[in-house]
Amino acid sequence: MYPRRFLLRAALTGLAIPIVFACDSGVQPPSPTSLVLSGTDTLVSIRDTATFRVEVRDQHEQPMVDVAVDSIASSDPSTVFVTPAGFATALRNGSATITAYARALSASKTVVVWQKVFGVIVSGPDHFDSVGAVIQLTAEAMDSRQNKIYGRPVRWSSSYPVNATIDSVTGVATAHHWGIVQLRATIESHFAQYQVAIWGTP
């Protein structure tokens, strides 16, 4: 839209001189209208970190770099702790809402912490004292930062049941014949094998 123009005439040396005034065109100056909060929505290890970034935008969806973000907060700092700079750390499994504030605006994102199994560790005796002996094995799931993962079911199996069998749920193994056997613990899609010797006479 072009501004309306007014023509004034002034008497100067007998000539009419046009004087042009520009009126308000109706264009509004930029003002903060929305916040955009970007960052991950999933953390898969305890002590995993992520950075959340906040962008203030005007009514035309253009960034306003001169408008400061007032604060960034977590709804549950015991699950996801976040600094004023937007640096977040996972502390336990669960979820938390990260919210950024700037003037009267806010933007939120829900972050889920759920440890992903990265490896399995098996522990227990490395031998049976005799045929017929029983041992107990245990298995632990670990995340990518070597934190223990609790509550994930373990499936047990034996590489050679003739020598030793193992209860698929409890991890209790029984020796049937002297020799060597590999006992496997599987948690989700990861597994570890544990070699056990059976002592005794054939």
Secondary structure, 3 states (H helix, E strand, C coil): CCCCCCCECCEECCEECCECCCCCCCCCCCCEEEEEEECCCEECCCCCEEECEEEEEECCCCECCCCCCCEEEECCCCCEEECCCCEEEECCCEEEEEEEEECCEEEEEEEEECCCCCEEEEECCCEECCCCCEEECEEEEECCCCCEECCCCCEEEECCCCCEEECCCCCEEEECCCEEEEEEEEECCEEEEEEEEECCCC
